[in-house]
Amino acid sequence: MTKYDVIGIGNAVMDVISQNDDAFLSSMGIEKGIMQLIEQERAEVLYGAMQSRRQIPGGSVANSVAGVANLGLKTAFIGKVSDDDVGMSYAAETRAGGTDFPNEPVAGGTLPSSRSMIFVSPDGERSMNTYLGISSEVGPDDVPEEICNSARILFLEGYLYDKDKGKEAFKTAARLVRSAGGMAGIALSDPFCVDRHRADFRRLVKELDYVIGNEHEWKSLYETDDLGAALETAASESGLVVCTRSGHDVVIVRGDQSVTVPVRAITPVDATGAGDLFASGFLYGLATGADIETSGRMGCVAAAEVISHYGARPEADLKALFAAEGLM
């Protein structure tokens, strides 16, 4: 009997959020609108400069899994934290949110737990400066076999490919889930991640059951400015392709079936987590047997909810929002 509807594996990152104007970003040397990886010393400087900090467990795939938990499905997230204050809080809050966190914080770890300093501008744009710490050390020994053997859907974070042990964790989890009859898919993560691992990701498009990315990631994957051509190639290679387009229609292709899901335009309060929560709604649809158009609409509703407030995890009852849109 399946125990978990959706599980994820990726970086366990504590999001630290504050509101700042463009002048602050410039004074701190922060490039607006992108995610940058930083070292521990820089992380401490930025953390100290933040005012009115709000801390929320994050990480791209972890956010997606938390959204699925909000919808009432059984979830687990495989990640790695130290037994410092950030890591202990991360594990406790993840579990309190309804998602199993099977790996206990590492005692006496030489690396601190991960933090992402997220500076939100008045226009809702977010500038992320992430110190990965111990979260990027997740490896195959951190993948619980009993969790993967009882999962229907696995969602993999592309950033894991930045380290060899992350690749092995990724492969181990996918192999276990698929050998037990489940589905495994990947988030392309960001265009720079795709640039670093293009050959591996092209292979994964062919091997895995589904792939979720935005238009910039798909163009990067196939090294073209023609999104249509990129998606046509992807669709010929993958079982299920999803392309989000930053406030524009979402394109979903499965075999010969292609659907376009309209996105309702709203002014974001904080764009953090839009893609993550789109994945939540979409995976919920897959897990509950919805068709791909309905699954895409669920993703759009979830994404709209998360950008209506600060933070990358839902605050409203997503299932109630789905019902209000006639999706339940």
C-alpha positions in Angstrom: 0.0 0.0 0.0 1.3 3.5 -0.9 2.2 5.5 2.1 3.3 8.7 0.5 1.6 10.5 -2.3 4.4 12.9 -3.1 8.0 13.1 -1.8 10.8 15.4 -2.7 14.6 15.5 -2.5 16.6 18.7 -2.6 18.3 21.5 -0.6 16.9 22.1 2.9 17.1 25.9 2.9 15.8 28.3 5.6 14.4 31.3 3.8 15.2 34.6 5.6 13.0 37.3 4.1 13.0 41.1 4.4 11.6 44.0 2.5 14.2 46.4 1.0 14.3 49.1 -1.7 16.5 49.2 -4.7 18.9 51.6 -3.0 19.5 49.1 -0.3 20.3 46.4 -2.8 22.7 48.7 -4.6 24.5 49.7 -1.4 24.9 46.0 -0.4 26.1 44.9 -3.9 23.1 42.7 -4.4 22.1 42.0 -8.0 18.3 42.4 -8.3 16.0 39.6 -9.4 18.4 36.6 -9.4 19.6 33.9 -7.1 23.3 33.9 -6.2 25.2 31.3 -4.2 27.4 32.9 -1.5 30.0 31.8 1.0 29.5 31.7 4.8 31.2 35.1 5.4 29.0 36.9 2.9 26.0 35.2 4.4 26.8 36.5 7.8 27.2 40.1 6.5 23.8 40.0 4.6 22.0 38.3 7.5 23.2 41.0 9.8 22.1 43.8 7.5 18.5 42.5 7.2 15.8 44.3 9.1 12.5 42.8 10.3 13.6 39.3 9.3 11.1 36.6 8.8 12.3 32.9 8.7 10.4 30.2 6.9 11.6 26.7 5.9 12.3 26.8 2.2 14.2 25.2 -0.7 12.5 24.9 -4.1 11.3 21.3 -4.0 10.7 21.5 -0.2 8.3 24.4 -0.9 6.5 22.3 -3.6 6.1 19.4 -1.2 4.8 21.7 1.6 2.2 23.0 -0.9 1.1 19.4 -1.5 0.9 18.8 2.2 -1.3 21.9 2.5 -3.7 20.1 0.1 -4.0 17.1 2.5 -1.8 14.5 0.8 0.9 12.5 2.5 4.3 14.0 1.9 8.0 13.6 2.8 11.0 15.8 2.1 14.5 14.3 2.0 17.1 16.9 2.9 20.0 17.6 5.3 20.5 20.1 8.1 22.8 20.5 11.1 21.8 20.5 14.7 22.2 24.3 15.0 19.3 26.6 15.7 18.4 27.0 12.0 18.5 23.3 11.3 16.5 22.3 14.4 13.9 24.9 13.5 13.8 23.7 9.9 13.2 20.1 10.8 10.6 21.0 13.5 8.6 23.4 11.3 8.7 21.1 8.3 7.1 18.3 10.4 4.6 20.7 12.0 3.5 21.7 8.5 2.5 18.1 7.7 5.5 16.9 5.8 7.7 14.1 7.2 11.4 15.0 7.5 13.0 11.6 7.9 16.6 12.7 8.4 17.5 13.9 11.8 19.7 17.0 12.1 23.4 16.1 11.9 25.0 16.3 15.3 28.3 18.3 15.5 28.2 19.0 11.8 31.2 20.9 10.4 29.0 23.0 8.1 26.0 25.2 9.3 22.5 24.7 8.0 21.6 26.5 4.8 20.1 30.0 4.7 18.8 32.0 1.8 18.6 35.7 2.3 15.7 37.0 0.2 15.3 40.7 -0.3 11.9 41.6 -1.6 11.6 44.9 -3.6 8.5 47.1 -3.6 7.6 45.7 -7.1 7.5 42.2 -5.7 10.8 41.1 -7.3 13.0 38.9 -5.1 16.8 38.9 -4.9 18.1 35.7 -3.4 21.5 35.2 -1.8 21.9 31.6 -0.7 24.5 29.9 1.5 24.1 26.2 1.0 26.1 24.9 3.9 25.3 21.3 4.8 22.2 21.1 2.6 24.4 20.6 -0.5 26.1 17.6 1.2 23.0 15.3 0.8 24.1 12.0 -0.7 22.8 8.5 -1.4 23.2 7.5 2.3 20.7 10.2 3.2 18.0 8.6 0.9 15.7 6.4 3.1 14.8 3.3 1.1 11.5 2.8 3.0 10.3 6.3 2.1 11.1 5.9 -1.6 9.7 2.4 -1.8 6.3 3.7 -0.7 6.0 6.8 -2.8 3.7 7.4 -5.7 5.5 10.5 -7.1 9.0 11.8 -6.6 10.0 15.4 -7.3 13.7 16.0 -7.8 15.6 19.3 -7.5 18.0 20.0 -10.4 20.4 21.9 -8.1 21.4 18.5 -6.6 23.5 17.9 -9.8 26.0 20.6 -8.6 27.8 17.9 -6.5 28.6 14.3 -7.3 27.1 13.0 -4.1 23.9 15.0 -4.9 23.7 13.3 -8.3 24.0 9.9 -6.6 21.3 10.8 -4.1 19.1 11.9 -7.1 19.7 8.7 -9.0 19.2 6.5 -5.9 15.9 8.1 -5.1 14.6 7.9 -8.7 15.6 4.3 -9.0 13.9 3.2 -5.8 10.7 5.1 -6.5 10.4 3.9 -10.1 11.3 0.3 -9.3 8.4 0.3 -6.8 6.0 1.5 -9.5 6.1 5.3 -8.8 6.7 8.3 -11.0 9.9 10.4 -10.9 10.3 13.9 -12.3 12.6 16.9 -12.1 12.5 20.6 -11.7 15.0 22.2 -14.0 15.7 24.8 -11.2 17.2 27.7 -13.2 18.8 28.5 -16.5 22.3 28.7 -15.0 21.8 25.2 -13.4 20.7 24.0 -16.9 23.8 25.5 -18.4 26.0 23.7 -16.0 24.3 20.3 -16.5 22.8 20.4 -20.0 24.0 17.0 -21.1 22.7 15.3 -17.9 19.4 17.1 -18.0 18.9 16.2 -21.7 19.3 12.6 -20.7 16.9 13.0 -17.7 14.2 14.4 -20.0 14.3 11.1 -21.8 14.5 8.9 -18.8 12.2 10.4 -16.2 8.4 10.5 -16.2 7.9 14.3 -16.2 9.9 17.5 -16.3 8.8 21.0 -15.0 10.6 24.2 -16.1 10.1 27.8 -17.1 10.5 29.2 -20.6 14.1 30.4 -19.9 15.1 26.9 -18.6 13.6 25.1 -21.6 15.3 27.5 -24.0 18.6 27.0 -22.2 18.3 23.3 -22.3 18.0 23.2 -26.0 20.2 26.2 -26.7 17.5 28.1 -28.7 15.5 31.3 -28.5 12.5 29.5 -30.1 10.4 28.2 -27.2 8.1 26.3 -29.5 11.0 24.4 -31.0 12.4 23.7 -27.6 9.1 22.3 -26.3 8.6 20.3 -29.5 11.9 18.6 -29.0 11.2 18.0 -25.3 7.8 16.5 -26.0 9.3 14.1 -28.5 11.7 12.9 -25.8 9.7 13.1 -22.5 6.5 11.5 -21.3 5.2 14.8 -19.8 6.5 18.4 -20.3 5.4 21.5 -18.4 6.5 25.0 -19.2 5.6 28.0 -17.1 6.0 31.5 -18.5 6.1 34.1 -15.7 2.5 35.4 -15.6 1.7 34.1 -19.1 -0.1 31.0 -20.3 1.3 27.6 -19.1 2.0 25.0 -21.8 1.7 21.3 -21.0 2.5 18.5 -23.4 1.9 14.8 -23.0 2.5 12.8 -26.1 0.2 14.1 -28.9 -1.8 16.1 -26.3 -1.0 19.7 -25.8 -2.9 22.2 -23.6 -2.5 25.8 -22.8 -3.6 27.0 -19.4 -4.4 30.7 -19.0 -2.9 32.6 -16.1 -4.9 35.3 -14.3 -2.8 38.5 -14.1 -2.3 39.8 -10.6 0.2 42.2 -9.1 2.6 40.1 -6.9 3.4 41.1 -3.4 6.3 38.7 -3.4 7.1 36.5 -6.4 9.1 34.1 -4.2 7.9 30.5 -4.7 5.6 31.1 -7.7 7.2 28.2 -9.7 7.4 26.0 -6.6 3.8 26.3 -5.8 2.7 25.9 -9.4 4.5 22.5 -9.1 2.5 21.8 -5.9 -0.8 22.2 -7.6 0.3 20.3 -10.7 1.6 17.4 -8.7 -1.5 17.3 -6.6 -3.5 17.0 -9.8 -1.2 14.1 -11.0 -1.5 12.4 -7.6 -5.3 12.6 -7.5 -5.8 11.5 -11.1 -6.8 14.9 -12.6 -6.2 15.5 -16.3 -3.3 17.6 -17.3 -5.4 20.7 -18.0 -7.0 20.6 -14.6 -3.6 19.9 -13.0 -2.2 22.9 -14.7 -5.1 25.1 -13.5 -4.5 23.8 -10.0 -0.9 24.9 -10.4 -1.9 28.4 -11.5 -4.2 28.8 -8.5 -1.6 27.7 -6.1 1.0 30.0 -7.7 -1.4 33.0 -7.5 -1.9 32.3 -3.8 1.7 32.3 -2.9 2.6 35.5 -4.7 -0.2 37.3 -2.9 1.8 37.5 0.3 5.4 37.3 1.6 7.0 33.9 1.8 7.2 30.9 -0.5 4.7 28.7 1.2 0.9 28.9 1.1 -1.1 30.7 3.8 -4.6 30.0 2.6 -6.4 26.6 2.2 -5.4 25.7 -1.3 -8.1 23.0 -1.5 -10.7 25.6 -0.7 -9.3 27.8 -3.5 -9.5 24.9 -5.9 -13.1 24.2 -5.0 -14.0 27.9 -5.5 -12.5 27.6 -9.1 -14.6 24.4 -9.8 -11.5 22.2 -9.8 -12.5 19.8 -7.0 
